[in-house]
Amino acid sequence: MKTNILGLPVKESEAIVNELNILLSNFQVYYQNLRGIHWNIRGKRFFDLHVKFEELYTDSQIKIDLIAERVLTVGGTPLHTFEDYVKHNQLVVGKNISIDEKAVQLIVTSLSHLLKLEREILNKSAEINDEGTNALMSDFIAEQEKTIWMMQAWLEESL
């Protein structure tokens, strides 16, 4: 079995790079959705949500960079064009969302799908002992599960 400089099997690492690039594309769409709802949110909860959405898009921007750097570390090239992002996106694209419940629901739905992608990557990276990718996905998963819980709690309060 041929291994890369990290000691990981080349063929399986290439598959993980492909999965990471799909995650990267989806995170870019998630990020842009967050920017849009941050800009367009209206209503009595504007001040609280405007700040929260900024917090979330800032965090997603950091995660995007971490994913791209992991792609490079494993030996791949991160996708970096809008064409690539749209091609590999699986998330709902939020357009002109100004209602608080719709904005928060978009976040919950998006994070739920990102979790699915991350768990798939985690399973594949665990099979080849790719601890760097495992750690990254585990950190993302734990944080996003908590965010989903908080957003769900907010949605219940607003009903």
C-alpha positions, 0 to 999 in steps of 0.5 A: 500500500502506497502512503503519503508523507503523513503515512496515510494511504494515498487512495483513501486520502484522495477520497477524503480530500474529495469529501472535504472539498464537498464539505468546503463547498457546503460551508461556503454556501452556509457562510453566504446564507448567514451573511444574507440573513445577517444583512436582511433580518428584521423585526423586534429580535433584530439586535440579538439576531444580527449579532448572533448571525455575525458570530455564526458567519465569523465562526464558519469563515474560520471553519472554511479556512480549517477545511481548506488547510486540511485538504492541503495537509492531506495532499489535495487542492481545495476548491475555490471557485463559486462554480465549484461551490455551486456544483457540490452544494447540497444545502438550501440556498436562503434568499431574501430571508428577513423573518427570524423563524425562517432564518433560524430554521435555515441555520438548523437545517443547514447545520444538520446537513453539515453534520451528516457530511462531517460524520461521513468524513469522520467514519472514512478518516477513522478507517485509515487512522487519519487523526488530524481529520478525525479531530477536526470533524469531531470538534466541528460536530460537537460545536454544531450539535450545541448550536443546533440545540440552542437554535431549537430551544430558541425556535420553541420559545418563539412558537 
